[in-house]
Amino acid sequence: MKSKKILFSVLVTLLAAVLFSLCMTCLLELAGIALGAAIDSHILRQYPRFLPFCIAVGFLAAVLLGITVWLSVRKKRFGWTKRTLAAALVSAALLSAPLVAAWTALFRLLQTRL
């Protein structure tokens, strides 16, 4: 039973890390688009579908992250304490840093290929 709780904690932490990194990547890309559009107005014409893509994917990831955290907090049957939840969220934030680089690389690949 204890191994199931540990496995569940690891899976929720990884899911939160992936979703948080995707949210941050979309936010950073949108900030870059906004700054690029302010400096050079051709950036929006160069990749016209990338702006709505970032908005949609970022919003969806934020909603899924909120649902994940909400379910983790609300479900008492998981047996999480406040300390366990805090450790999972801090671990997810730390794990998301390298994932932002991976998402950014994937977004660049999508921009050049599509």
Residue pairs with C-beta under 8 A, 6 or more apart in sequence:
5 78
5 79
8 78
9 80
9 84
9 88
12 68
12 72
12 88
13 88
13 91
13 92
13 95
14 92
14 95
15 68
16 65
16 68
16 69
16 88
16 89
16 92
17 91
17 92
17 93
17 95
17 96
17 99
18 96
18 99
19 61
19 62
19 64
19 65
19 68
20 65
20 92
20 93
20 96
21 95
21 96
21 97
21 99
21 100
21 102
21 103
22 57
22 58
22 61
22 99
22 103
23 58
23 61
23 62
23 65
24 96
24 100
25 58
25 100
25 103
25 104
25 107
26 54
26 55
26 57
26 58
26 61
27 58
28 100
28 104
29 50
29 54
29 104
29 107
30 51
30 54
30 55
30 58
33 43
33 44
33 50
33 51
33 54
36 43
37 43
37 44
44 51
47 111
49 114
50 107
50 111
69 89
72 78
72 80
72 85
72 88
73 80
73 85
80 88
